[in-house]
Amino acid sequence: MQSIIAKTLAGLEPVLAEELRQLGASHIRELKRAVAFDGDKQLMYRANYELRTALRILIPVRSFSAYNEKSYYEALRDIDWTQYMGVNDSLAVDAVTQGEVFRHSHYLGLLTKDAIVDQFRDRFNRRPNVNTVSPTLRINVHVQGTHVDISLDASGDSLHKRNYRRDTVEAPVNEVLAAGMLLLSDWNGKGPFVDPMCGSGTLPIEAAMVATQTPVQIKREGFGFFKWPDFDKKLWASVKATADARIQPFEFPILASDKESRARNATALNLMSAGLEKWVRVEKMLFERLEAPAVAGTLIMNPPYDERLKVEDTIAFYKSIGDVLKKRWAGWNAWIISSNRDALKHIGLRASKKITLFNGALECSFQKFEMF
Ligand SMILES: C[S@@+](CC[C@H](N)C(=O)[O-])C[C@H]1O[C@@H](n2cnc3c(N)ncnc32)[C@H](O)[C@@H]1O
């Protein structure tokens, strides 16, 4: 057993904690934009492969206090880095700092790299190279005030990269945010799902993955831990095979539509690339004219917020969304995410839930409307 950290987006900590509960993790603690838990190597592999709302899986190596550059450098040199990599390997450092001692993340990254390569140089007269794209070891540094956490990044590339996106239209949502919205919506794959403003299709693709229990990383070629000295190839193969064996068919319709042909085409292409085109119907249609499927289910939409439209137009647009929901979507649970709180007020329906989420840097409200 070891302590493991799964990083996520603000607001998704409870859903990620629930995902971890279902994976059988123990001692689950919700943190800020992260969830800590205890698990073994098998759980660490599963977390990377199966979690829908994690951005990275980190293995903590050491935590300490640093009051200046010198004490930071010495604490880092005190870690035996040869446990994790060889002199012929390469490294990358992701550093984030908030506080007085270290003000610049980039500089902190350089200092970290120096401490590690100096240790190798002293011992072997040679130093490992830096490779920011595909390093043998990716090291994560988090500094808050004087508190330092050093971790190994088991994921490598961020887990929001599912490898199915081939084309995008305006403002696609992050895959982790889309999965989080689906899990927050309580839809759980037990009924129809509609995204009537699908853009490049992130929500319906993630929905099809939830519905068919497809592991979100099924298309990924590698994880950071593949390059670690303790990589257990057999264990990994069994984790992957067990998760892949759970893929199942889905009996309800998933509908993705958008008023733009470009969006319809991008969604269709991305669905094909994900191998999920069988489960999602894609249409070019104005939301105002879209027919609701016969059996009521869950609708999630991510309408434009207001970047292009004028404010009065945005308000009229959100008002018309509310009118259409009332007229055509009786019995459905409708969820809308938007950063435009003024416009959201003009939906003209009472939200039964409001959750704060971030779409990139934009603070948004994700609101539920139960259509009776
Ligand atoms: C912010 S984008 C959605 C992005 C999407 N969630 C993704 O991940 O790619 C908003 C989409 O709403 C569509 N849209 C705007 N008004 C619409 C309407 N009245 N009916 C249908 N689609 C509409 C736009 O064409 C655009 O693709």
The ligand as a Gaussian input file, in Angstrom:
#p B3LYP/6-31G(d) Opt

LIG

0 1
 C      -19.639000      25.909000     -26.738000
 S      -20.033000      24.972000     -28.164000
 C      -20.221000      23.333000     -27.528000
 C      -18.901000      22.648000     -27.362000
 C      -19.029000      21.174000     -27.041000
 N      -19.539000      20.939000     -25.703000
 C      -17.682000      20.476000     -27.243000
 O      -17.129000      19.922000     -26.282000
 O      -17.158000      20.529000     -28.342000
 C      -21.687000      25.471000     -28.457000
 C      -22.331000      24.846000     -29.671000
 O      -23.711000      25.200000     -29.681000
 C      -24.125000      25.266000     -31.029000
 N      -25.391000      26.032000     -31.050000
 C      -25.579000      27.342000     -30.767000
 N      -26.886000      27.653000     -30.888000
 C      -27.543000      26.544000     -31.239000
 C      -28.899000      26.225000     -31.480000
 N      -29.854000      27.150000     -31.377000
 N      -29.218000      24.949000     -31.802000
 C      -28.266000      24.003000     -31.914000
 N      -26.950000      24.245000     -31.699000
 C      -26.586000      25.493000     -31.360000
 C      -22.949000      25.910000     -31.724000
 O      -22.982000      25.620000     -33.119000
 C      -21.748000      25.294000     -30.990000
 O      -21.245000      24.175000     -31.694000

